[in-house]
Amino acid sequence: MYKVKDMLSSNYELITNRETMNNEFQGVYATDLLSSAIKHMKHKEALITLITSQTTISLAVMLDVELVIIVDNQDVEQKFIDRANTENIALVKTAYMTHEVIIDLFQRGFI
């Protein structure tokens, strides 16, 4: 297991409260089709997506996801961040595109 704080860098911005830096993940699942995540995600995987709707947080709660990585500098509404904080889900935002996040996390030994 890795902690969110271990993967943060100048390319990744934690946009939820600091307590979520201690959330854990093991592996990642990348999709913008949330129904696919429901079917295929494994326990404790981080979700990589550009979808910033409340459904993403609901999915994270349902699947025990502690980290959602928002790609491509997608706009994130405050109510999305507030709900993630309430549910203790770390939101990390990046300018990287999905494949760049995967490559970066692989090169840094997280996946």
C-alpha positions in Angstrom: 0.0 0.0 0.0 1.1 3.5 -0.7 -0.1 6.7 0.9 -1.4 9.7 -1.1 1.3 11.9 0.3 4.0 9.6 -1.1 2.8 10.2 -4.7 2.3 13.9 -4.5 4.8 16.1 -6.5 4.9 19.4 -8.3 2.7 17.7 -11.0 0.0 16.7 -8.6 -2.1 19.0 -6.4 -4.1 17.7 -3.4 -7.3 19.7 -3.5 -9.0 18.0 -0.5 -8.0 18.5 3.2 -4.6 17.5 4.4 -6.0 14.6 6.4 -6.6 12.8 3.1 -2.9 12.7 2.4 -2.7 9.6 4.6 -5.3 7.7 2.5 -4.0 4.6 0.9 -4.0 3.0 -2.5 -2.6 0.0 -4.3 -2.7 0.1 -8.0 -4.8 2.3 -10.2 -7.8 2.0 -12.5 -8.3 4.5 -15.3 -11.6 5.1 -16.9 -14.1 7.8 -17.8 -16.9 5.3 -17.9 -17.9 4.9 -14.3 -19.9 1.7 -14.9 -16.7 0.1 -16.1 -15.1 1.0 -12.8 -18.0 -0.6 -10.9 -17.4 -3.9 -12.7 -13.6 -4.0 -12.8 -12.0 -2.0 -10.0 -10.2 -3.8 -7.3 -10.1 -3.0 -3.6 -7.9 0.0 -2.7 -7.1 1.0 -6.3 -7.0 4.7 -7.1 -9.4 6.0 -9.8 -7.9 8.0 -12.6 -10.6 10.0 -14.4 -11.7 13.4 -15.8 -15.2 13.0 -14.5 -15.9 15.4 -11.7 -19.6 14.8 -11.0 -21.1 13.7 -7.7 -21.4 10.3 -9.2 -17.6 9.9 -9.0 -17.7 10.4 -5.3 -20.6 8.0 -4.9 -18.7 5.4 -6.8 -15.6 6.0 -4.7 -17.6 5.5 -1.5 -19.3 2.4 -2.9 -16.0 0.8 -3.9 -13.9 2.0 -0.9 -11.7 4.1 -3.2 -9.6 6.5 -1.1 -7.9 8.4 -4.0 -9.3 9.9 -7.1 -6.9 11.5 -9.6 -8.5 14.2 -11.8 -6.6 14.5 -15.1 -6.3 17.2 -17.8 -6.8 20.1 -15.3 -10.5 19.5 -15.3 -12.6 22.1 -13.5 -13.6 21.0 -10.1 -16.6 22.5 -8.3 -16.3 23.3 -4.6 -19.3 21.0 -3.8 -17.4 18.1 -5.3 -14.4 18.9 -3.1 -16.6 19.3 0.0 -18.3 15.9 -0.6 -14.9 14.2 -1.0 -13.7 15.8 2.3 -16.9 14.6 4.0 -16.3 11.1 2.7 -12.6 11.2 3.4 -11.6 10.7 -0.2 -8.4 12.3 -1.5 -8.8 14.3 -4.7 -5.6 15.0 -6.6 -5.6 17.2 -9.6 -3.0 17.2 -12.4 -2.4 18.7 -15.9 -1.3 15.3 -17.0 -3.6 13.3 -19.3 -4.6 9.8 -18.2 -1.8 7.9 -20.0 0.8 10.3 -18.6 -0.4 9.7 -15.1 -0.1 6.0 -15.6 3.4 6.3 -17.1 4.5 8.6 -14.3 3.2 6.4 -11.5 4.8 3.4 -13.2 8.1 5.1 -13.5 8.0 6.2 -9.9 7.2 2.6 -8.7 3.6 3.1 -7.6 2.2 0.6 -10.1 
